[in-house]
Amino acid sequence: MQKTVAAKLIPSKTQAQTLKATLAVFADACNQALKVAKANNLKRAFDIHGLCYRDIKAATRLTSNYVIRAIGRVAQSFGKKKPPKEFKPTSLDLDKDLIRFIPLYEMVSIAAIEGRQKIKLQLGNYQRRLLKGQKPTAGHLVYDKKKKAFYIHFVIDFPEMPESDPDDALGVDLGINRIATVSTGETISGRDLNR
């Protein structure tokens, strides 16, 4: 089972500008792929990739992984009721080569157009507990314009809860005259407690 853990980033001014620039170039790559997909009536990532990967890679300073992610995002958008007319620079997709979680320093290393950026995370105990021992292999970088803040959404593998055996379940009804009535039929009187 997979779970998403959101954490706020605390970038320096320079890092924030680099992240914004990366988001803008990623959105541009998505828009280039969208234009090609619409012009050629394509909806599958494989087909879109074949027509525009090299052009997008040459036109942007993005790594191969980002270009592939941009094409994938465009292909996924066609599965929605209302595909976007244009992609905005609000988020981007990350994979294991684009993101690294550094638990010792509570930092994340993100590939950006100006090179890797090591950025401090603002973690609470809830996030620390969920991220303990994890090596996130995917995620999303999100920019919230209202809060003027960056967030990272880690995708982690979470162990599934074992299914319970209904034969091991026990129902208990609590009351006043009978303190407890158990699903096995046993009743426990409240007479002694009431006295």
N, C-alpha and C positions, 0 to 999 in steps of 0.2 A: 504494500500500500504506500502511496506517496502523499506527502503533506507539504504545505507551503508555510514557510516561516518568514515573516516580514521583519526587517530591521532598518532603522534609519541610518543613513550615511552621514558622516561629519567630514566633508571634504574641505580643503583649503580653497581660497578664492581661485587660484590657478587650476586646481583639480576640478572645481565646479564648472569653470569655463571649458575645460577639456571634455568633461562629461556632456555638457550641453552641445558642444561641437560634434561629438560622437553621435549623440541622439539625432542631430540635424542631418548628418551625413547618412545615417542608417535610414531615416525617413525618406531622404532623397533616393537611396537605393531601392526602397520599397516602391516609391512612386515610379521610378524607371521600369522596374519589373512589372508593375501594374499596367503601365502604358503599353508595354510589349504584349502582355497577356490579353489585354482588351483588343489591341489591333489585330492579333492573330487568333482571337477566340479560343484561348487556352485557359485551362483551369487546373491542370496537374503540375505540381512542382517540377517534375522531371522534364516536361515539355517546355515550361517557361525557362528553366535552367539552360537547356540546350540553345535557346535563342539569344539569351541576354547576359549570361554569367560573365563572359569575357569583357563585354562592353561596360558593365557595371563595375567590374573589378578595375578596369583601366580608368574609368571616370571618377572613381572615389579612392580614398586612401584606406579603405576598409580591408581587413584581413579576409581570407577566403571563407572562414567560418561565418563572419558577419554577412557576407554576400549570400551565402547559402541560407542563412537564417532569414534574411530579407525576402528572398524568393519563396521560402517556405511560408512566411507570414502572409504573403500575397495569395498563395494557393489556398491557405486556410480561410482567408477572408471570403472566398467564393462559396464556402459552405454556409455562410450566414445569410439571413433573409435579405439584409440590405448591405451589400459589400460597400466599403468606403470608396468615395470618389477620390480621396486624397489621404495619404498617411501624414499624421502630425508627429513632431518630435517629442513624444511624451513617454515612450518606453522602447526597450529593445530586448531581444531574446539572447540569453547566454547559455553556452554549453560548457562542458568540462575544460575546454581549452581556452575559454574566454574569461572564466571566473575561478578563483581559488580562495577558499576560506582559510584564514590563519587564526586558529582558535587561541593560541598562546597570547597573542597581542590583540585579540578581538578586532581583527582587520580583515579586509577583503582586497584581493588583487584583481583588478578588472582590466582587460585589454581595451585600450582606447586608441584614437587616431594619433595621439602624441606619445604612444608607448604605454606600457603597463603602469597603472596607478594603484598604489597601496593606500587605502582609505580606511580610517578608523570607523568602527561601528558603534552605535549607541544601543547596547543590549540590556534587556531586563532579565530577571531571573527566569522568567518563562522561556524566553528565547535561548538563554544559556543552557537550560535543561534539555530543550529539544535538539539543540545543535551539538550537545556533548557527544563526542565520538563519531560525529557525522563528517562525511566528505561530500558536500553537495556537488552534484554533477550537472546541474541545470539551474536556471533561475531567470529572473527578469529585473532589469534596471528600470525604475519608474521615476519620473519627475512630476511632482505635484506643484502646479503653477500657483495655486492659491496659497499654499504653505511655503512656497519657494524652497522645497526640500526634496532631496533624493532618497529613495528607498530601494533596498534590494530585497527581492522575494526569492529566498532559497527554496529549491525543490529537494526534499530529502526523502529517503526511504524510511518508512516507519513500520515496525513490525505489526503484523495484523493480530488483532485480539483473537485468542482461540475461541472457537465456537463452544457455547455452553451446552451441556447435555440436559435436555428438559427433564430427564429422570432424576437428576441431582437437585432440581429446583424444589424449594420449600416455600409455601405460601403461609403467611401468618396474618390473622385478623386480630387487631387489638381492640379491646372493649373495656367496659367498667365492671359489669357483673362477672364476666369471664375475661380475665386479663388477656388471654391469648387463646385463639382457636387455630390450630395448625391444620394444613391441608391434608395431613394424614388421618385426621379425624380426632386427634387428641385435643382435649380442652383443659385449660388451666384456670381454676377458680380464683376469684379475687377476694373471697370471703376473709381470709387471714389478713390480707393487706388492708382491706376496708376497715377492719376492727382496729 
